[in-house]
Structures are given as C-alpha cells and as structure tokens.
Amino acid sequence: MTSMSVRADAGIGIFDSGVGGLTVLHRLRETVPGEHLLYLGDTARHPYGTKSAEVVTRYAIENTQFLVDKGVKMVVVACNTASSVALDVLRARFDVPVIGVIEPGARAAIATTRNRKVGVIGTEATIASGSYTRALRALDPDLEIYTRACPLFVPLAEEGWVENEVTSQAAALYLASLRQSGIDTLVLGCTHYPLLAKTIAEYLGPTVQLIDSAAETAREVEATLAACTLARAAGEGSASFFVTDVPDRFTKIGGRFLGTAVDSAVRIER
Ligand code: DGL
C-alpha cells in the first residue's frame, strides 16, 4: 500500500460541544458513507455558546489535539461557536485540513438569496463574533445582513421541544425583527437549529428559505477529500463516539440529532 492510501484510510475527526454536531455527522454519513468518522462531544464543558472566545478556543485546541493524536486525516469543527472563534487558530496550529461550518453556510446563503437580504441566527458567542457577517460580506459586500442570537433554542432542541407552543412563542419573540426586515434567506447558524426548522419556517412563512450549515459542510468535506486525494478508496465507513462526561445523556438524546440511535460512547478524561 502507498503512504497516500494509508493516509486516505485514516478517519475524519469531528468535534462539538456536545450532541449538536451529530447533525453534521448525520450529513457526513450521507455524503461520504465510506469514511471512518470519529466524533468527540465535549459534554463536560457544554455549552460553548455562552462562553468567551478565549475559553472556547482553548477547548477547541484540546479537542483537535485529541483527534489528531488518534491519527485523523482531517478535522471538522462541527460547532458554529467553535468555528466562529477558533478556526484560524486551529488551521495555523495543526497540519491536517480543518473545516468549519461558517464558510459553507455563508456560500449556500449567497447562492440562495434573491433579494440579497440574509438573516443569521446562532448562539450569543457566534453572533457576537461577527463570523457569519464577515463570511457573507467577503462574498457579497453589498448584502443586507440581519443577525439575532437565539440562546433558548439550544435547550429546547435538547429537551425535544421542537414543535410545541413554548417553542413557537420563543421563535416569535426571537425572530420578529427578522421577519420585519424582509429577508428571503435565513442561516441556521447553530448545530441545534435544524431540529427546530419546522417551527422557524412556520413563523417566517414560505418566502424565507432556511440554510442548514450541516449539509453544506458535508459537501465541503467531500470536495476537500477529493482535492487533497484523501478520500477512502473503497469499503464501508464507520462512526465511533467519544465524550468528556459520562455518556448516558449523550446516548439518550443523541439519536434525535443523528437520526439513528447512538448505541455507545467512550468517556475520555479531561
Ligand atoms: N454547538 C453549538 C453551536 O453550534 C451550540 C451548543 C453550544 O452552545 O455549545 O454553536
């Protein structure tokens, strides 16, 4: 075997603050089914969305180091908050390709909008970082961009309250100004928000297209594997899970984010 095919046979590392990044893993399984996927959920330190950029960057470096030590050929930062604040640091520090969720989401929004009015929702840290605004402006400097942090959507999604009156009311309170602004495209800039897509779509109406960064990111991973000749040649892929707290809650609620049951996860020491 050549060293290139040995390298291509290595896994893809994916990390998030907890279960949310499983929405990205779900899309990766569909898009690159032949790859071995190693997922780390930093459940002991979840959530990231309310923490400072400095702290999230430190966590992101530690998570990436763990995956690189496992021999992965690529790292996917399957967390909007960590992608927003730590991507440049990770790319400068590690030799493997590091893919975040912000740029793919921004590209999809640009390809979708017709009236060039785009909304972005995410955690407090993601919105405060201005990451989506920068990525969107880099592609279209004249775009009108409206942003809103929706922190309560994270616990609602984890609770499984994706379509009830509490969630509808939260959507109405968070999204009223976005509906007023006349956007035709809304980026779901948080791993958890695709679970609430129906409620969000109902409130905003049929004129607003929702962008799921997870699906776009999976396409970017596929393209990068091809460009770097790192795709596995043949065979069925696999998924293994690591967490930083006891696995019970992760395996219990993970299935909702992954689309299929998460049977087991290995706890690592932090
Ligand atoms: N994974 C985070 C994100 O996409 C949401 C959960 C958290 O705050 O840690 O921003």
Residues whose N, C-alpha, C, O or C-beta is under 5 A from the ligand:
A	BS01	DGL	D16 S17 G20 P47 Y48 G49 T50 A78 C79 N80 T81 T123 V154 G189 C190 T191
